[in-house]
Amino acid sequence: MLEFTRGVVLSRHQSKIRDGWRKHGRPRAIGALASTAILLACGLVAILTWNASDHVLHPPHVSYAGLIRRYRTLASQAVTFDGAAGALISGRFFPGRTRATIILSHGYGATQEQMLPWAAFLHQAGFSVLTYDMRGAGHSGGSITLGALEQRDLVSAVDYLVSRPDVDKDKIAALGFSLGGAVSIMAGALDRRIKAVVDDSGYAELRHWFRSSLGEALRHLTDPFSVLSLQMIEWRTGIDADALRPDARIARLSPRPVLIIQGTADTTLPMSNSVENYRAARQPKELWLVPGIDHGRALQHEGATYVRRVVNFFRRALHV
């Protein structure tokens, strides 16, 4: 009887343990597992987003090796100047027949060699030309900030040019492609020594360059140009994406002229960017939308028409 009673007591005790586990232990264990799963998922998102942002901040640069040898009429001088935040910027100066000078800013993931076709036709038209590797590209120091510090680097380029006796400080203008176009607008808004701006396919707002849908970002965590990647870039670099809006600053160029160029079939930056910039600009302003052309193809496709239009724009603006 004693063993039986003890057996009954033991069974009741086990039942209490079992009931207690069901009541308290199992939910706690499930909660702990859920919390662990959430932490692991957040960690995975953070790692993938970091890697995606790293592709933006450290893009593989396009090679233009030997390209300058194709432009035998371009005699360049290697130059350097101090950019923003201590970055040393590397460039080339092409002395022209006149002291009127055009600063050329290349696109994202490229180097100054990308702008050699522009340098060639502007130099042939008599202009002096400055090309340079934007920060984090080519032989320049610093890190990519998608326009935040690049606009100040362009102002530093103006500082450099006005120190040269062979440059007319009252006849300096800027032309930029893609990221360089946005940078040229923002730098022109900062510095009135830039007397005219040509924006070829620049963004109107940095966020337009990134896919804004959070759902899309979560489905494509490795996409470098997603809203989550941009958020990580802001955190890593300290930039404010909302402040990088050429469309909010382009009006400050007036009464200095601006020419905006873009292809209507641009798949990198929607044509709406140029339309927004144009609408926000004040006179004098021009908008040239090239039918059926993708990103950066206007000069290649339009050839002599492009050259004539840009050269005449700068001649009028700089009184050359």
Secondary structure, DSSP 8 states (H G I E B T S, - for coil): -HHHHHHHHHHHHHHHHHHHIIIIIHHHHHHHHHHHHHHHHHHHHHHHHHHHHHHHHS------TTGGGG-TT---EEEEEE-GGG-EEEEEEE--SSS-EEEEE--TT--GGGGHHHHHHHHHTT-EEEEE--TTSTT--S---TTTTHHHHHHHHHHHHHT-TTS-TTSEEEEEETHHHHHHHHHHHH-TTEEEEEEES--SSGGGGSB--HHHHHH-TT-TTBHHHHHHHHHHH---GGG--HHHHGGGGTTS-EEEEEETT-SSS-THHHHHHHHH--SSEEEEEETT--TT-HHHHHTHHHHHHHHHHHHHHHT-
